[in-house]
Amino acid sequence: MPLFGVNMTAQEEFDQKYISSREICRVVGVTRAAVIQAKQKGILPEPISVEQHISLWLRADVQEAIDSWIKRRNARIGVE
């Protein structure tokens, strides 16, 4: 993968820098309601709200929380 900003489209740069609630749903394997609850419970940090129903996070700011959430979820359902 090229270095950030080198030979990348604007969309690729955006996708590399930000993660949406939709992508979090896909990665963690949860519903949008679960992401909303995670925001309310402080499992996820405050997002960058673009519009009323669109939330984005800087990947660097949220990746640790996502990884932790996946570990807790896997432990709860008995998956490694």
FENLINKA-V720236 format. One line per field, one symbol per residue. phi: phi as a letter, one per 30 degrees, with the letter a starting at -180 (. if undefined). psi: psi as a letter, one per 40 degrees, with the letter a starting at -180 (. if undefined). burial: # if it has 24 or more other C-alpha atoms within 12 Angstrom, else .. Layout:
phi->???
psi->???
burial->???
This chain:
phi->.ddeichcdddddddddcbcddddedddibdddddddddddidcdedcddbecbbbbdeddcedddedddddddddcicc
psi->hiihehfiiddddddddihiddddddddfiidddddddddeediihihhdadehhiihdddeddddddddddddddefi.
burial->.................####..#...#......##.##....##.#.......#####..##.##..##..........
